[in-house]
Amino acid sequence: MIPFFRKIRKKMADDNRPLKYMRYAIGEIILVVIGILIALQINTWNEQRKDKERTNRLLESVQKELLINIKETDESIAHYRSKDSLIFEVLNKKVTYDDYKSNYSLRIIIYNRNDVDIIEDAFKNLIGFDSELPKELDSIVLKLKGVYGSEKEGILNYNKRVEDMVTSNLKEIETNKKWFSDMSFFNNITDDMIEYQLNDSIYRNRVANYSMLGIRNHFNDIINYRKKALNLYEEISDYLDLKKDSSIVKNINDYKHYIGRYQADSIYNANVISENNVLKLNLEVKYDTIILVPFTLYPDSKTYFISNNGDDNYFGQLFFDEDNEVSKLSISKGSLRVEFKKID
């Protein structure tokens, strides 16, 4: 009886063997599929990591390029700042024979220039991967296209126009003034040259034209470009968690000496305040709180700053007394200059 049951069990086992093989095969297939999916996912993660690393490298290059361009604009701003005070003196007939005799910068006021050379290699490399950049960078990329596009073109346009103006100024004295050959790059100055710059209306007109084209237009475009480039520099730095250059990203706490009340004349006061970590100058009627003209102040140093009112930009300067305390503030542009005495 027992051998009989053994035969039945053996036969049943033999009958289930294909099912076991099938289950085993299916299990093996599932394991292989899972392995492939895991491998694909790991590969996807690696590709995403590489893409992010590449994007971050490209962005970091753009951040460094923006820093170079911003510092390039600073050189031109300093150039125009030095011209501004001289232009004011000339157009308001405050210069003398001795001033021209002793001041080389005054003699060449309309005969030199400082172009802004904006580089864009890093930006072009980034845009080469535009379609592969993550959506979260759309806003930054759009702003970059503006800064490297229309903003840059505006500056380059005025680079050329200022160059043409300086060339025309030199051509005028080369053609019409006998003393041109004796100047030796304006180092040797003659009485005839001083007479021309002191009293000739044509020369004064050319100074006014230099002021209009250079300071009112070129300088203004440079400042507007710089502000947008600086905002992008900070935005990219924050996105990548990179250290910011303290020479261009100012700590407002270092400029608290700007804050206070100033008086222009018997009618107007200027109130400099810190608001949302930004310096503001509000021009007000004396004994009133109505703000006539609001300015934003951008400090360059302890002494110098740029003031902005909408699309217009002006040079600014603080003056100090013998105790190294702020005594007055001035805002200027070409023939315009307003001074505010500090009263509080």
C-alpha positions as CSV (number, residue, x, y, z in Angstrom):
1,M,0.0,0.0,0.0
2,I,2.8,2.4,0.9
3,P,4.7,2.0,-2.4
4,F,1.5,2.9,-4.2
5,F,1.1,6.3,-2.4
6,R,4.7,7.0,-3.1
7,K,4.1,6.6,-6.8
8,I,1.1,9.0,-6.6
9,R,3.1,11.7,-4.8
10,K,6.0,11.3,-7.3
11,K,3.6,11.6,-10.2
12,M,2.0,14.8,-8.7
13,A,5.4,16.3,-8.2
14,D,6.3,15.5,-11.7
15,D,3.0,17.1,-12.9
16,N,3.9,20.4,-11.0
17,R,7.4,20.7,-12.2
18,P,6.6,22.9,-15.3
19,L,4.6,25.3,-13.1
20,K,7.5,25.6,-10.7
21,Y,9.9,26.3,-13.6
22,M,7.5,28.9,-14.9
23,R,7.2,30.6,-11.5
24,Y,11.0,30.6,-11.2
25,A,11.4,32.0,-14.8
26,I,8.9,34.7,-14.1
27,G,10.7,35.6,-10.9
28,E,14.0,35.8,-12.7
29,I,12.4,38.1,-15.4
30,I,11.0,40.4,-12.7
31,L,14.3,40.6,-11.0
32,V,16.1,41.4,-14.3
33,V,13.4,44.1,-15.1
34,I,13.8,45.6,-11.6
35,G,17.5,45.7,-12.0
36,I,17.2,47.4,-15.4
37,L,14.8,50.0,-14.0
38,I,17.1,50.7,-11.1
39,A,20.1,51.0,-13.4
40,L,18.1,53.4,-15.7
41,Q,17.1,55.4,-12.6
42,I,20.7,55.6,-11.4
43,N,21.8,56.6,-14.9
44,T,19.1,59.3,-15.0
45,W,20.2,60.6,-11.6
46,N,23.8,60.7,-12.8
47,E,22.8,62.5,-15.9
48,Q,20.7,65.0,-13.9
49,R,23.6,65.5,-11.5
50,K,26.0,66.1,-14.4
51,D,23.5,68.5,-16.1
52,K,23.2,70.4,-12.8
53,E,26.9,70.5,-12.3
54,R,27.4,71.8,-15.9
55,T,24.7,74.4,-15.5
56,N,26.2,75.6,-12.2
57,R,29.6,75.8,-13.8
58,L,28.2,77.9,-16.7
59,L,26.3,80.1,-14.3
60,E,29.4,80.6,-12.1
61,S,31.3,81.7,-15.2
62,V,28.6,84.2,-16.0
63,Q,28.7,85.5,-12.4
64,K,32.5,86.0,-12.8
65,E,32.0,87.6,-16.2
66,L,29.4,90.0,-14.8
67,L,31.8,91.0,-12.0
68,I,34.5,91.9,-14.7
69,N,31.9,93.9,-16.7
70,I,30.7,95.7,-13.6
71,K,34.3,96.7,-12.7
72,E,34.8,97.8,-16.3
73,T,31.8,100.2,-15.9
74,D,33.3,101.5,-12.7
75,E,36.4,102.7,-14.6
76,S,34.2,104.7,-17.0
77,I,32.1,106.1,-14.2
78,A,35.3,107.3,-12.4
79,H,36.3,108.8,-15.8
80,Y,33.1,110.8,-16.1
81,R,33.1,111.7,-12.5
82,S,36.4,113.5,-13.0
83,K,35.1,115.2,-16.1
84,D,31.9,116.3,-14.4
85,S,33.4,118.8,-12.0
86,L,35.6,120.2,-14.8
87,I,32.7,120.6,-17.2
88,F,30.7,122.4,-14.5
89,E,33.6,124.9,-14.0
90,V,34.0,125.5,-17.8
91,L,30.3,125.9,-18.6
92,N,29.8,128.2,-15.6
93,K,32.9,130.3,-16.6
94,K,34.7,129.6,-13.3
95,V,38.1,128.6,-14.8
96,T,41.0,130.9,-15.1
97,Y,44.2,131.2,-17.1
98,D,46.2,129.7,-14.2
99,D,43.7,126.8,-14.0
100,Y,44.4,125.9,-17.6
101,K,48.1,126.4,-17.1
102,S,48.4,124.0,-14.2
103,N,45.6,121.4,-14.8
104,Y,46.4,118.9,-17.5
105,S,43.0,117.2,-17.1
106,L,41.2,120.5,-17.7
107,R,43.1,121.0,-21.0
108,I,42.1,117.6,-22.4
109,I,38.5,117.6,-21.1
110,I,37.0,117.0,-24.6
111,Y,39.9,115.3,-26.2
112,N,39.9,111.8,-24.6
113,R,37.4,109.1,-23.7
114,N,37.0,105.8,-21.8
115,D,35.0,103.1,-23.7
116,V,33.2,100.3,-21.8
117,D,34.4,97.0,-23.1
118,I,31.8,94.3,-22.2
119,I,32.8,90.7,-22.6
120,E,30.2,88.0,-23.2
121,D,32.0,84.6,-23.7
122,A,30.5,83.0,-20.6
123,F,27.0,84.3,-21.5
124,K,27.2,82.8,-25.0
125,N,28.3,79.4,-23.5
126,L,25.3,79.5,-21.2
127,I,22.9,80.4,-24.0
128,G,24.3,77.5,-26.0
129,F,22.6,75.2,-23.6
130,D,19.4,77.4,-23.3
131,S,17.0,74.6,-24.2
132,E,18.5,72.3,-21.6
133,L,18.5,74.7,-18.7
134,P,16.0,74.1,-15.9
135,K,12.8,76.1,-15.9
136,E,13.7,77.7,-12.6
137,L,16.4,79.6,-14.4
138,D,14.0,81.1,-17.0
139,S,13.8,84.5,-15.1
140,I,17.6,84.8,-14.8
141,V,18.2,83.8,-18.4
142,L,15.6,86.3,-19.6
143,K,17.3,89.1,-17.6
144,L,20.7,88.1,-18.9
145,K,19.5,88.3,-22.5
146,G,18.4,91.9,-21.8
147,V,21.7,92.9,-20.1
148,Y,23.8,91.3,-22.9
149,G,21.4,92.5,-25.5
150,S,19.7,95.9,-25.6
151,E,21.6,97.2,-22.5
152,K,24.9,96.3,-24.0
153,E,24.1,97.7,-27.4
154,G,23.1,101.0,-25.9
155,I,26.5,101.4,-24.3
156,L,28.3,100.3,-27.5
157,N,26.3,102.8,-29.5
158,Y,27.5,105.6,-27.2
159,N,31.0,104.3,-27.2
160,K,31.1,104.9,-30.9
161,R,29.3,108.3,-30.7
162,V,31.7,109.6,-28.0
163,E,34.6,108.3,-30.1
164,D,33.4,110.2,-33.1
165,M,32.9,113.4,-31.0
166,V,36.4,113.2,-29.6
167,T,37.8,112.7,-33.1
168,S,35.8,115.7,-34.4
169,N,37.1,117.8,-31.5
170,L,40.7,116.9,-32.4
171,K,40.1,117.4,-36.1
172,E,38.8,120.9,-35.4
173,I,41.9,122.2,-33.7
174,E,44.2,120.2,-36.1
175,T,42.5,122.0,-39.0
176,N,42.0,125.5,-37.6
177,K,44.7,126.1,-35.0
178,K,48.3,126.7,-35.8
179,W,49.4,125.8,-32.2
180,F,48.1,122.2,-32.6
181,S,51.6,121.0,-33.7
182,D,53.2,122.6,-30.6
183,M,50.9,120.9,-28.0
184,S,52.8,117.5,-27.8
185,F,49.7,115.6,-26.4
186,F,48.6,118.8,-24.5
187,N,51.7,118.8,-22.3
188,N,53.0,122.0,-24.0
189,I,50.4,124.6,-23.7
190,T,50.5,128.0,-25.4
191,D,48.8,131.2,-24.6
192,D,46.8,130.9,-27.8
193,M,45.5,127.5,-26.7
194,I,44.5,128.9,-23.3
195,E,42.8,131.8,-25.0
196,Y,40.9,129.4,-27.2
197,Q,39.7,127.3,-24.2
198,L,39.0,130.3,-22.0
199,N,37.0,132.6,-24.4
200,D,36.1,130.8,-27.6
201,S,32.3,130.1,-27.8
202,I,32.9,127.2,-30.2
203,Y,35.1,125.5,-27.6
204,R,32.5,126.0,-24.9
205,N,29.8,124.6,-27.2
206,R,31.9,121.5,-27.7
207,V,32.3,121.2,-24.0
208,A,28.5,121.4,-23.7
209,N,28.1,118.8,-26.4
210,Y,30.6,116.5,-24.6
211,S,28.5,116.9,-21.4
212,M,25.3,116.1,-23.2
213,L,26.5,113.1,-25.2
214,G,29.0,111.8,-22.7
215,I,27.5,112.5,-19.2
216,R,23.8,112.8,-19.9
217,N,23.7,109.8,-22.3
218,H,26.7,107.5,-22.2
219,F,27.1,107.8,-18.4
220,N,23.4,107.3,-17.9
221,D,23.4,104.1,-20.0
222,I,26.4,102.8,-18.2
223,I,24.8,103.3,-14.8
224,N,21.5,101.7,-15.9
225,Y,23.5,98.7,-17.3
226,R,25.5,98.5,-14.1
227,K,22.5,98.4,-11.9
228,K,20.9,95.5,-13.8
229,A,24.2,93.6,-14.1
230,L,24.8,94.0,-10.4
231,N,21.3,92.7,-9.5
232,L,21.9,89.7,-11.7
233,Y,25.3,89.2,-10.1
234,E,23.7,89.1,-6.7
235,E,20.8,86.8,-7.9
236,I,23.2,84.3,-9.4
237,S,25.5,84.4,-6.4
238,D,22.5,83.7,-4.1
239,Y,21.3,80.9,-6.4
240,L,24.7,79.2,-6.3
241,D,25.5,80.2,-2.7
242,L,28.7,82.0,-3.8
243,K,30.5,84.7,-1.9
244,K,29.9,88.2,-3.3
245,D,32.6,90.7,-4.0
246,S,32.4,93.4,-1.3
247,S,33.9,96.1,-3.5
248,I,30.7,96.1,-5.6
249,V,28.1,94.7,-3.2
250,K,28.0,97.3,-0.4
251,N,27.0,96.8,3.2
252,I,24.7,99.7,4.0
253,N,25.9,99.7,7.6
254,D,29.3,101.1,6.4
255,Y,27.5,104.2,5.1
256,K,25.4,105.3,8.1
257,H,27.3,108.7,8.0
258,Y,25.2,109.6,5.0
259,I,22.1,109.6,7.1
260,G,20.8,113.0,8.3
261,R,19.0,116.1,7.3
262,Y,20.4,118.6,4.8
263,Q,19.4,122.1,3.7
264,A,19.8,123.4,0.1
265,D,18.4,126.9,0.7
266,S,15.7,128.6,2.7
267,I,13.0,126.6,1.0
268,Y,14.1,123.0,0.5
269,N,15.5,120.3,2.8
270,A,16.9,116.9,1.9
271,N,16.4,114.0,4.2
272,V,18.7,111.0,3.8
273,I,17.3,107.8,5.4
274,S,17.9,104.1,5.3
275,E,14.9,102.2,4.1
276,N,14.9,98.4,3.4
277,N,18.7,98.4,3.5
278,V,18.8,101.1,0.8
279,L,19.8,104.8,1.2
280,K,17.2,107.2,0.1
281,L,17.4,111.0,-0.3
282,N,14.0,112.7,-0.2
283,L,13.9,116.3,-1.3
284,E,11.2,118.1,0.8
285,V,9.8,121.6,1.2
286,K,11.1,123.1,4.5
287,Y,8.6,122.6,7.4
288,D,6.7,120.1,5.4
289,T,6.8,116.3,4.9
290,I,5.8,116.2,1.2
291,I,8.4,114.5,-0.8
292,L,9.1,116.5,-4.0
293,V,11.8,114.3,-5.5
294,P,12.9,110.9,-4.2
295,F,16.5,109.8,-5.0
296,T,18.1,106.4,-4.3
297,L,21.8,106.7,-3.3
298,Y,24.4,104.1,-4.3
299,P,27.6,104.6,-2.4
300,D,30.9,104.1,-4.2
301,S,33.0,105.0,-1.2
302,K,32.9,106.9,2.0
303,T,32.9,110.1,-0.1
304,Y,31.4,109.4,-3.5
305,F,28.1,108.1,-4.6
306,I,25.6,107.9,-7.5
307,S,22.1,109.3,-7.0
308,N,19.2,108.0,-9.1
309,N,15.8,109.5,-9.8
310,G,13.9,107.2,-12.1
311,D,15.9,107.0,-15.4
312,D,18.2,109.9,-14.5
313,N,21.5,109.4,-12.7
314,Y,23.7,112.0,-11.0
315,F,27.1,112.2,-9.4
316,G,27.2,112.7,-5.6
317,Q,29.8,113.7,-3.1
318,L,30.0,114.2,0.7
319,F,32.2,116.9,2.2
320,F,33.8,116.6,5.7
321,D,34.8,119.2,8.3
322,E,38.0,119.3,10.3
323,D,36.5,116.8,12.7
324,N,35.8,114.4,9.9
325,E,32.1,114.8,10.2
326,V,29.9,115.3,7.2
327,S,29.4,119.0,6.5
328,K,27.5,119.0,3.2
329,L,26.4,116.9,0.2
330,S,26.3,117.8,-3.5
331,I,24.5,116.3,-6.5
332,S,25.8,117.3,-9.9
333,K,25.6,116.5,-13.6
334,G,27.4,118.6,-16.2
335,S,26.5,122.3,-15.7
336,L,24.0,121.4,-12.9
337,R,25.1,121.3,-9.3
338,V,23.1,121.5,-6.1
339,E,24.7,121.6,-2.6
340,F,23.0,120.7,0.7
341,K,24.4,121.8,4.0
342,K,24.0,119.2,6.8
343,I,21.9,120.5,9.6
344,D,21.1,117.4,11.6
